[in-house]
Amino acid sequence: MEKDGPKRNFQIPEFLKEFLVPILAVFTAIIVGGIVILIVGGDPIAAYRGLFEGSFGSIRALSETTVWATPYIFAGLAVALAFNGGLFNIGAEGQLAFGAVAASWAGYALPALLGTSIPKIIHLPLSIIAGVLAGFIWGGIPGWLKAKFGGNEVINTIMMNYVALNLTSFLLNGPMKDPSPTNVIARTPEAAESAQLIPIFQGYRFHWGFILAVIIVFITYWILYKTTFGFEIRTVGTNPNAGRYAGINSSKITFLTLAISGALAGLAGAIEVTALNFRHELGFSVGYGFDAIAIALLGRNNPIGVFIAAILFGAMKNGATRMQFLTQIPVDIISIIQALILLFVAADAIVRFIYRIHKKEEKASVS
């Protein structure tokens, strides 16, 4: 009797295999979120229609979605890069804030310090570089502690968050506070015009920072998967002992991974200052650094996946107001949906159980 092999009804496209579980996690979160909306007395169809209209329903909505997504892209890449190196960078929030402070200081203080105006072609890059360096240092400190003493990077980056956020609060309420008589909040003076990235299209907030974010996505992908340095990061992240056996300086890679991760988060803060707010205000980041953890997980630590996840999170943030207007349900529902996405991605066994997915099906072709 001839023995037939297992039969399948469909073929999963190759590019979807890595992201199968995250896609289903988002789908499941949307379904469960709809049930939550029903429970609170809302109309799920109207809510999701409003969410889509508010995110992608017009040129202005699309522009605002990219504005929200830009810091998510940079911060998500920061966390994903660390994850690729086997490190948990929970400090992106502090690194982002510190980068914003440094970029803001360079934006308003350098001309006064030098006693002359600075050409835009010099001043703008200097402001962005200041933010990147601040993030590099703030990420490099726990990286050095990890590489040199084996310090737990989770605890160290969390503690560095507290230091950065409280130091930022002190600076914005003290030495760096806008001295204008009309100012009553903790914020810096406005950056000089030579340190500002103007919007690409007049009347819209879509700015060059998003274009830079797209470029950084591809650069990060190229570094991780096409260079020796990226191979060393992934090798150390997968098996540090194997990396040492192969002649890789694991301590150096650990330090550089967290430092570069911090630099990417610092870049997020610098772009928010130079391209959007033109100054730094206390509490401006609305949790970008913490949401970045979910974005990195949803994107499977792949830069392309991070970009898609960041657009999704940006869309949800941007479309929440329109959703509330149409349905009168609280915008906190968006936070619930984000939490559900993170839950289903982190606890992927739930998704696998619901959809009967075996791990081997993500690695082998389904035929």
C-alpha positions as CSV (number, residue, x, y, z in Angstrom):
1,M,0.0,0.0,0.0
2,E,1.4,3.3,-1.1
3,K,2.0,5.7,1.8
4,D,1.0,9.3,1.1
5,G,2.8,12.2,2.7
6,P,1.0,14.9,4.6
7,K,-1.1,17.2,2.5
8,R,-1.5,20.9,2.9
9,N,-4.1,23.2,1.3
10,F,-1.9,26.2,0.9
11,Q,1.6,27.5,0.6
12,I,2.8,30.2,3.1
13,P,4.8,32.8,1.1
14,E,8.4,32.7,2.1
15,F,8.6,36.4,3.3
16,L,5.6,35.8,5.6
17,K,7.0,32.8,7.5
18,E,9.1,34.9,9.9
19,F,6.2,37.2,10.6
20,L,3.3,34.7,10.7
21,V,2.9,34.7,14.4
22,P,3.1,38.5,14.8
23,I,0.6,39.0,12.0
24,L,-1.8,36.6,13.7
25,A,-1.1,38.2,17.1
26,V,-2.2,41.6,15.7
27,F,-5.3,40.0,14.1
28,T,-6.2,38.3,17.4
29,A,-5.6,41.5,19.4
30,I,-8.0,43.3,17.0
31,I,-10.6,40.7,17.5
32,V,-10.3,40.7,21.3
33,G,-10.1,44.5,21.2
34,G,-13.4,44.5,19.3
35,I,-14.9,42.4,22.1
36,V,-13.7,44.9,24.7
37,I,-15.2,47.7,22.7
38,L,-18.5,45.9,22.6
39,I,-18.3,45.4,26.4
40,V,-17.9,49.1,27.0
41,G,-20.9,49.9,24.8
42,G,-19.1,50.8,21.5
43,D,-19.5,49.7,17.9
44,P,-16.3,47.8,16.9
45,I,-16.8,48.3,13.2
46,A,-17.3,52.1,13.6
47,A,-14.4,52.2,16.0
48,Y,-12.0,50.5,13.6
49,R,-13.3,52.5,10.7
50,G,-12.6,55.7,12.6
51,L,-9.2,54.3,13.5
52,F,-8.4,53.7,9.9
53,E,-9.8,57.1,8.7
54,G,-7.8,58.9,11.4
55,S,-4.6,57.1,10.4
56,F,-4.7,56.7,6.6
57,G,-8.0,58.3,5.5
58,S,-6.5,61.5,4.1
59,I,-3.1,63.0,3.2
60,R,-3.1,64.9,6.5
61,A,-3.9,61.8,8.4
62,L,-1.1,59.9,6.7
63,S,1.3,62.8,7.4
64,E,0.4,62.7,11.1
65,T,0.8,58.9,11.2
66,T,4.4,59.3,9.9
67,V,5.1,61.9,12.5
68,W,4.0,59.5,15.3
69,A,5.8,56.6,13.7
70,T,9.2,58.3,13.3
71,P,10.4,58.1,16.9
72,Y,8.9,54.7,17.1
73,I,11.1,53.6,14.2
74,F,14.3,54.8,15.8
75,A,13.5,53.6,19.3
76,G,12.3,50.2,17.9
77,L,15.5,49.8,16.0
78,A,17.4,50.6,19.2
79,V,15.7,47.9,21.2
80,A,15.8,45.4,18.2
81,L,19.6,45.9,17.8
82,A,20.2,45.1,21.4
83,F,17.9,42.1,21.2
84,N,19.9,40.8,18.3
85,G,23.0,41.0,20.5
86,G,21.2,39.0,23.3
87,L,20.8,42.2,25.3
88,F,17.7,43.8,26.8
89,N,17.8,47.5,26.4
90,I,15.0,48.7,28.6
91,G,16.6,52.2,28.8
92,A,15.5,53.6,25.4
93,E,13.2,56.0,27.1
94,G,16.0,57.6,29.1
95,Q,18.4,57.5,26.1
96,L,15.8,59.2,24.0
97,A,15.2,61.9,26.6
98,F,18.9,62.5,27.0
99,G,19.4,62.7,23.3
100,A,16.6,65.3,23.1
101,V,18.2,67.4,25.8
102,A,21.6,67.4,24.1
103,A,20.1,68.2,20.7
104,S,18.0,71.0,22.2
105,W,21.0,72.5,24.0
106,A,23.1,72.4,20.8
107,G,20.2,74.0,19.0
108,Y,19.8,77.1,21.2
109,A,23.0,77.4,23.1
110,L,25.8,77.0,20.5
111,P,25.2,80.3,18.6
112,A,25.3,82.2,22.0
113,L,28.3,80.2,23.1
114,L,30.2,81.0,19.9
115,G,29.0,84.6,19.8
116,T,27.8,84.3,16.2
117,S,25.2,82.6,14.0
118,I,26.0,79.2,12.6
119,P,25.2,78.1,9.0
120,K,22.4,75.6,8.8
121,I,24.6,73.1,7.0
122,I,26.8,72.9,10.1
123,H,24.4,73.7,13.0
124,L,21.7,71.2,12.1
125,P,24.0,68.2,11.8
126,L,25.8,69.3,15.0
127,S,22.5,69.3,16.9
128,I,21.6,65.8,15.6
129,I,25.0,64.5,16.4
130,A,24.8,65.9,19.9
131,G,21.7,63.8,20.5
132,V,23.2,60.7,19.0
133,L,26.4,61.1,21.1
134,A,24.3,61.6,24.3
135,G,22.3,58.4,23.5
136,F,25.6,56.6,22.7
137,I,27.0,57.5,26.1
138,W,23.8,56.7,28.0
139,G,23.6,53.3,26.3
140,G,27.3,52.7,26.6
141,I,27.4,53.0,30.4
142,P,25.3,49.9,31.0
143,G,27.1,48.3,28.0
144,W,30.5,48.9,29.7
145,L,29.2,47.6,33.0
146,K,27.9,44.5,31.3
147,A,31.1,43.9,29.3
148,K,33.5,44.7,32.2
149,F,31.7,43.4,35.3
150,G,28.8,41.3,33.9
151,G,26.3,43.8,35.3
152,N,22.7,43.0,34.5
153,E,21.8,45.3,31.6
154,V,18.1,45.1,32.4
155,I,18.5,46.6,35.9
156,N,21.2,49.0,34.8
157,T,19.2,50.4,31.9
158,I,16.1,50.7,34.0
159,M,18.1,52.6,36.6
160,M,19.6,54.8,33.9
161,N,16.1,55.7,32.9
162,Y,15.4,57.1,36.3
163,V,18.7,59.0,36.3
164,A,18.1,60.4,32.8
165,L,14.4,61.4,33.4
166,N,15.1,63.1,36.8
167,L,18.2,64.8,35.4
168,T,16.2,66.0,32.5
169,S,13.5,67.3,34.9
170,F,16.2,69.2,36.9
171,L,17.7,70.8,33.7
172,L,14.4,71.8,32.2
173,N,13.2,73.3,35.5
174,G,16.6,75.0,36.2
175,P,19.7,75.7,34.1
176,M,18.0,75.0,30.7
177,K,14.6,76.4,31.4
178,D,13.3,78.9,28.8
179,P,13.7,82.3,30.6
180,S,10.9,84.0,28.6
181,P,8.6,85.8,31.0
182,T,5.6,84.2,29.3
183,N,6.9,80.6,29.9
184,V,5.5,78.8,32.9
185,I,6.4,75.2,32.0
186,A,9.6,73.1,32.0
187,R,11.0,73.5,28.6
188,T,14.1,74.8,26.9
189,P,14.3,77.9,24.7
190,E,13.5,77.3,21.1
191,A,16.3,76.2,18.9
192,A,17.8,78.6,16.4
193,E,16.3,78.4,12.9
194,S,19.6,77.0,11.7
195,A,19.0,73.9,13.8
196,Q,15.5,73.2,12.6
197,L,14.5,70.7,9.9
198,I,11.7,72.3,8.0
199,P,8.7,70.2,6.9
200,I,8.8,68.7,3.5
201,F,5.4,70.0,2.4
202,Q,4.0,73.3,3.5
203,G,0.9,72.9,5.7
204,Y,1.8,69.4,6.8
205,R,4.0,68.1,9.6
206,F,5.6,65.3,7.5
207,H,9.3,66.0,7.9
208,W,12.7,64.8,6.7
209,G,13.1,62.8,9.9
210,F,10.8,60.1,8.5
211,I,13.0,59.9,5.4
212,L,16.1,59.6,7.6
213,A,14.3,56.8,9.6
214,V,13.6,54.8,6.4
215,I,17.3,55.2,5.5
216,I,18.4,54.1,9.0
217,V,16.1,51.0,8.7
218,F,18.0,49.8,5.6
219,I,21.4,50.7,7.0
220,T,20.6,48.7,10.2
221,Y,19.4,45.8,8.2
222,W,22.5,45.9,6.0
223,I,24.8,46.1,9.1
224,L,23.0,43.2,10.9
225,Y,22.8,40.8,7.9
226,K,25.4,41.8,5.4
227,T,28.5,42.8,7.5
228,T,31.0,41.0,9.7
229,F,30.1,43.3,12.6
230,G,26.5,42.4,12.3
231,F,27.4,38.7,12.2
232,E,29.4,39.2,15.3
233,I,26.5,40.9,17.1
234,R,24.1,38.1,16.2
235,T,26.6,35.4,17.0
236,V,27.3,36.8,20.5
237,G,23.6,37.3,20.9
238,T,22.9,33.6,20.1
239,N,25.8,32.0,21.8
240,P,28.6,34.1,23.5
241,N,30.7,31.0,24.1
242,A,30.7,30.1,20.5
243,G,31.5,33.7,19.6
244,R,34.6,33.6,21.9
245,Y,35.6,30.3,20.4
246,A,35.4,31.9,17.0
247,G,37.7,34.7,18.1
248,I,35.1,37.4,18.6
249,N,35.7,39.9,21.3
250,S,32.4,39.4,23.1
251,S,33.0,42.2,25.6
252,K,33.7,44.7,22.9
253,I,30.6,43.6,20.9
254,T,28.5,43.8,24.0
255,F,29.6,47.4,24.7
256,L,29.2,48.5,21.2
257,T,25.8,46.9,20.8
258,L,24.3,48.7,23.7
259,A,26.1,52.0,22.9
260,I,24.9,52.0,19.3
261,S,21.4,51.0,20.6
262,G,21.5,54.0,22.8
263,A,22.7,56.2,19.9
264,L,19.6,55.1,17.9
265,A,17.3,56.0,20.8
266,G,19.2,59.3,21.2
267,L,18.6,60.0,17.4
268,A,14.9,59.6,18.0
269,G,15.0,62.4,20.6
270,A,17.2,64.5,18.4
271,I,14.8,64.3,15.5
272,E,11.8,65.1,17.7
273,V,13.6,68.3,18.7
274,T,15.1,69.4,15.4
275,A,12.2,68.4,13.1
276,L,9.1,68.7,15.2
277,N,9.1,70.5,18.5
278,F,12.2,72.7,18.0
279,R,12.7,72.5,21.8
280,H,12.6,70.0,24.5
281,E,9.6,69.8,26.9
282,L,9.3,67.7,30.0
283,G,7.3,64.5,29.3
284,F,7.2,65.0,25.5
285,S,8.1,61.5,24.6
286,V,4.8,59.9,25.8
287,G,6.5,56.5,26.4
288,Y,8.2,56.1,23.0
289,G,11.1,54.2,24.6
290,F,8.8,51.7,26.4
291,D,6.5,51.2,23.4
292,A,9.7,50.4,21.5
293,I,10.0,47.1,23.3
294,A,6.7,46.0,22.0
295,I,7.5,47.3,18.5
296,A,10.8,45.3,18.5
297,L,9.1,42.1,19.6
298,L,6.3,42.6,17.0
299,G,8.8,43.2,14.3
300,R,10.8,40.0,15.4
301,N,13.9,42.2,15.9
302,N,14.1,42.5,12.1
303,P,14.6,46.2,11.0
304,I,12.0,45.8,8.2
305,G,9.6,44.2,10.7
306,V,10.3,47.0,13.2
307,F,9.4,49.6,10.5
308,I,6.1,48.0,9.8
309,A,5.3,47.6,13.5
310,A,6.2,51.3,14.1
311,I,3.8,52.4,11.4
312,L,1.1,50.2,13.0
313,F,1.7,51.8,16.4
314,G,1.9,55.3,14.9
315,A,-1.3,54.7,13.1
316,M,-3.1,53.5,16.3
317,K,-1.8,56.6,18.2
318,N,-2.8,59.0,15.4
319,G,-6.2,57.4,14.7
320,A,-7.3,57.2,18.3
321,T,-8.9,60.7,18.3
322,R,-11.0,60.0,15.2
323,M,-12.1,56.7,16.7
324,Q,-13.2,58.4,19.9
325,F,-15.0,61.1,18.0
326,L,-17.1,58.5,16.0
327,T,-17.8,56.1,18.8
328,Q,-17.4,58.1,22.1
329,I,-15.3,55.3,23.5
330,P,-12.1,56.2,25.5
331,V,-8.8,56.4,23.6
332,D,-7.4,54.1,26.3
333,I,-8.9,51.3,24.2
334,I,-5.8,51.8,21.9
335,S,-3.5,51.1,24.9
336,I,-5.5,48.0,25.6
337,I,-5.1,46.8,22.0
338,Q,-1.4,47.6,22.1
339,A,-1.1,45.6,25.3
340,L,-3.0,42.7,23.7
341,I,-0.6,42.7,20.7
342,L,2.3,42.6,23.1
343,L,0.7,39.8,25.1
344,F,0.0,37.6,22.1
345,V,3.5,38.3,20.6
346,A,5.3,37.6,23.8
347,A,3.2,34.6,24.7
348,D,3.2,33.2,21.2
349,A,2.2,29.8,22.4
350,I,-1.3,31.2,22.8
351,V,-1.4,32.2,19.1
352,R,0.1,28.9,18.0
353,F,-2.5,27.0,20.0
354,I,-5.4,29.1,18.6
355,Y,-4.3,28.7,15.0
356,R,-2.7,25.2,15.3
357,I,0.7,26.4,14.2
358,H,3.8,24.3,15.0
359,K,7.2,25.9,15.2
360,K,8.5,23.8,12.3
361,E,5.9,25.3,10.0
362,E,7.7,28.6,10.3
363,K,10.9,27.1,9.2
364,A,9.8,24.6,6.6
365,S,7.7,25.3,3.6
366,V,4.0,24.4,4.0
367,S,3.1,22.5,1.0
